[in-house]
Amino acid sequence: MAKKITKAAQGSKAAKARATAKTSTPLLAGRAKVRDLSDVPAGGPDLPGKGRYVYCIVRSDRSLTFGPIGLGKKPSPVYTVRYDDLSAIVSDVPPGVIDPTRDNVLAHQRVNEAVMREFTVLPMSIGTVFRTRDEVTAFLKSAHRAFSDVLDKMENKLEFGLKVLWDREAVIREIEEQNEDIHRLKDEIAVQKGSTYFARMQYGRLIDTALQAKSKLYVSEIFARLRDVSVAARAKKPIGDRMILNAALLVTRDIQDKFDARVKALGAAHDKLTFKYTGPWPPYNFVNIRLTLDRA
């Protein structure tokens, strides 16, 4: 998934945040080991030359560690920095900008997926780095109400990505058979002698119009069939000629099996469509965390 890169709270700056909920192949290699370190000061000492990379925000008033699953060629230990009942999931990184390389993106997703197994998470943008633990704490404090509100809305909810592709040529053949005007025009082109330029242009326009109508019909049906097994849906721009639907759906944990069964049933009911979905993911497409930087 594409994510906005945020360069946050480096140097002598502190961050404030505004969080909103949008209402509209797992990568885990094994299970992260979570340890409760409630009697240990949260996060340990600030290390010289190290920043704090934030993966996500969760509701937890305990000091926890998740093991060495974070960024770096040798995955860095992941732990919590707390304020009140909120915790930022962080690891230590060299100061500076964290580029969205493939390894960094996969590590970011790996941590979020590990944490979401036990918590509702608000995922941060890739590249969010703070200089010290105190800056992370100040960040949580400044946006405590906003984060709490969105965590309430996202409680026990997961995101699934759904892509639907069609067999375009098979759909065109079906349209040619069912649409009398298109069928007649195709026959005329086949037997016509001489130039067929204008007839082909008309045929192409009719096919394009029919394909758009067919695509909208399919998409409307799919969303209607998934409405009772999802909380919200967001349609994104399809990619390429074969994709007719590129969507993110928000699903509660207790009905994700029903969602899975419904998608499979839709796939079985449409021989010209291919359904591909991924997840569960953190609610990347339903949570928007904007950072504004103020001088300390």
Stockholm file with secondary structure:
# STOCKHOLM 1.0

chainA/1-296         MAKKITKAAQGSKAAKARATAKTSTPLLAGRAKVRDLSDVPAGGPDLPGKGRYVYCIVRSDRSLTFGPIGLGKKPSPVYTVRYDDLSAIVSDVPPGVIDPTRDNVLAHQRVNEAVMREFTVLPMSIGTVFRTRDEVTAFLKSAHRAFSDVLDKMENKLEFGLKVLWDREAVIREIEEQNEDIHRLKDEIAVQKGSTYFARMQYGRLIDTALQAKSKLYVSEIFARLRDVSVAARAKKPIGDRMILNAALLVTRDIQDKFDARVKALGAAHDKLTFKYTGPWPPYNFVNIRLTLDRA
#=GR chainA/1-296 SS CCCCCCCCSCSSEEEEEEEEECCCCCCCCSCCCCEECTTSCTTCCCCTTCEEEEEEEEECCSCEEEEECSSTTTTCEEEEEEETTEEEEEEEECSSCCCCCHHHHHHHHHHHHHHHTTSCEEECCTTCEESSHHHHHHHHHHTHHHHHHHHHHHTTEEEEEEEEEECHHHHHHHHHHHCHHHHHHHHHHHHCCSCCHHHHHHHHHHHHHHHHHHHHHHHHHHHHHHGGGCSEEEEECCCTTTEEEEEEEEEEGGGHHHHHHHHHHHHHHCTTEEEEEEEEECCTTTEEEEEEEEEC
#=GC SS_cons         CCCCCCCCSCSSEEEEEEEEECCCCCCCCSCCCCEECTTSCTTCCCCTTCEEEEEEEEECCSCEEEEECSSTTTTCEEEEEEETTEEEEEEEECSSCCCCCHHHHHHHHHHHHHHHTTSCEEECCTTCEESSHHHHHHHHHHTHHHHHHHHHHHTTEEEEEEEEEECHHHHHHHHHHHCHHHHHHHHHHHHCCSCCHHHHHHHHHHHHHHHHHHHHHHHHHHHHHHGGGCSEEEEECCCTTTEEEEEEEEEEGGGHHHHHHHHHHHHHHCTTEEEEEEEEECCTTTEEEEEEEEEC
//
